[in-house]
Amino acid sequence: MEMNESFLQKAEKMSTFNLTCNDFSHVNYKTEIRYLINKHWFPMESHDNIYNQNINKWSINESVDTLKQHNNEHFENLYSYHLKGVGPGEVMLYYMINNATIGGGNSSGVDISVDGLNYEVKSVQRTTNKKMKGSFVNDFKLGGTTNLHPVIKELQSLTNINKTEIAGSKINNIRNTPEFREVEEVYRQEAAYYFNSHNVIFLDNSKSSTRGSIISIGKVKPENIFIERVTSGTVKPLIKIKE
């Protein structure tokens, strides 16, 4: 009996593999994991121009572009690969960087380690702000251990909004007041302490052609930390970047 080839190709598509977070916590199976990804998602003649010795913004972004050109759907599978406690882009970086390992959900802010250097990975959106000059990233949260309840209480008082949701437009309405600046400085110190122990990789989490690429890498300086909005009971930061 003749079989329907298009149906079989669709049925055999793989978006995940039988892997656990622990498999990415070392490099013992990196060759095997790369083999699975390359076999099912990126069957190219050579992958030498995909792999990187270390974390470099420009070379990683070239690898991202190459994989997208080969198969954008499968790149999305790689970028958004779901593991418990692992965010977007972490499996992608593990695959691309030779000695990279993944920290996982209990790693205290360390998402990726490469040759003894630790990085936190944040999937973010590029944005601008009507009240401030420059380029920013937003749409992410700080770690759950940061106590921001006093800051939220002050913001509710300043905006007269007694809710757990305060829009960025409402924050901008008070942004230039002395009272807000005092509250923002408290938040800045809390956030700076959170970011202090490691470098941060900001990945483009937009739906645009730059999805998955690195926006910036490095320490987040206190003077570049601002309040963007309050949502889901926490304060979301606005980070000024230099691209």
C-alpha positions, 0 to 999 in steps of 0.5 A: 500500500502506498503511503502519504509522504507529506503526512509522514513528514508532518507526523515525524516532526520533532519539537522536543527530545527526551532530555532533562535539565540535568543533561545540560548541566555538564558537557558530557552529552554535548556531542550527542545533544548537538547530533540530535538537534542537527539530525532533526532540525539542521541537517547541514553539511557542516556546523563548524560556523555555528559553534562558538568557543565563547560568548561573543555577541556578533558571532552568536548572532551570525549563528542565529542568522545562519540557523534561521536561514536554514530553517526558521521553524526549527530555530524557533524550536531551539530558541523556545525549547522548554525545560523546567526552570530553563528560559528561552534561549538557554538551550540555544546557547548551550548548543552554540557554545562549546563549553557552555552549561545550563544552571537550571531553576535552582542556580541562584541567577546563573543560567549559563556558565562558560569556562568559569564565567557565569551569565544570567539570560533574560529574554526581553523586548527593545523599547523606548520611553517618552520621558527619557532618551536612549534605547532600553530593554523591558518586559522581564522580572527580577528574581523572586527573592527581591523584596519589592513590596515597599516600593510597590506601596510607595508607587501606589501612593504616588499614583493613587492606584491601589492595585497590583497593576500600574501601567508604564504611562502612569509611572511616566506621569510622575517620573520627573517628580522628586518623590518618584525619584526617591522611590526609584533610587530605592528600587535601583539599589535593590535591582543593582544588588540583584544584578551585581554578582553576574553578567547578563545576556539580554536576548531579543524575545520579539516576534521580529526578524531579530528574535533570538539574537543577543542585544547586549552582554555585560554588567548592568550598572545601577545608573542604567536601572529604572522603573518601568511599571508594576505588574503581577505584584512586582516591579518590572525594570527598564534597563538602558542599553548601549547597542 
